[in-house]
């Protein structure tokens, strides 16, 4: 009984850690990289930053603007009705 009391905390802490290490090893063996279950020493992938911002997209038009011009699809008219 004394053995159980001495090592119960060690087993309670070591069991989940051992499971996480086993999952990491299993995923690594299957070819998974960068799962971050355990910290790794590999550097993060960098994202290139453009010097100039990309061209701005057009402002999306609403159905009301299209209706004012008279270019409404029949499908939209059926939904509105």
N, C-alpha and C positions, 0 to 999 in steps of 0.2 A: 504494500500500500504506500509505503514511503517513496518507492521508486515512481509511482504514478504522480504523487504530489510534486515531486521534484521536477519532473519532465513534462507535466501537463501544459504549462505555459509555452515551453519550447515547441511542443507538438502543435499547439493551437496556432502559433505564429508561423511555424515552418510549413505546415500543410498547404495553406493558400499560396504561399510564395513558391513552393515546389510545383503546384498546379500551374501557376502562371508561367514559370520557366518551362515546364513541359509543353504548354500550348505554344510558347514562342519557338521552341526547338522543332515542334511538329510543323508549324507554319514555315519556318526557315527551310526545313527539309523538303517541303512541297514547292518551294520557290518564291514564297511571299517575302517581300523586302519592305522595310519601313512600316511595320505594323504598330510600332511604338508601345508594345506591351511592356517592354523593358527599354530603358534608355540606351541609345547607341552613340557611338563616337563619330558617326558619319555626319558631314556638314549638311545643312538644309540646302535644298535646291534653290537657286537664285532666280528671281523673276526680273527680266530686263525692263528697264524703265525708259520710255521714249523721251527724247529731248523735247519734241514738240507734241502737243496733244493731237490726237486723230481728228479728222474732220467731223464736225457735229452732225448728227442725224437730223432729218427733217422732223418738225413737230407733227405728231400724229393728228389727223383730222378727226373730228367727231361726226356722228351721224347727222347732227343738226346742221353742221356746215355743209355737208353734202346735200341735205334736203333743201337748203336755201338755194343751192345752185341748180337743183332739179335733177341730180344724178343719184337717185335712190334705187337700190336693187328691189326687185319684186319680193325677194325673200325678206328683206328688212321691213317692207310695207306690210307683209303678212304677219310678221311678229308684232309690229306696232298696233295692228288692228286687232 
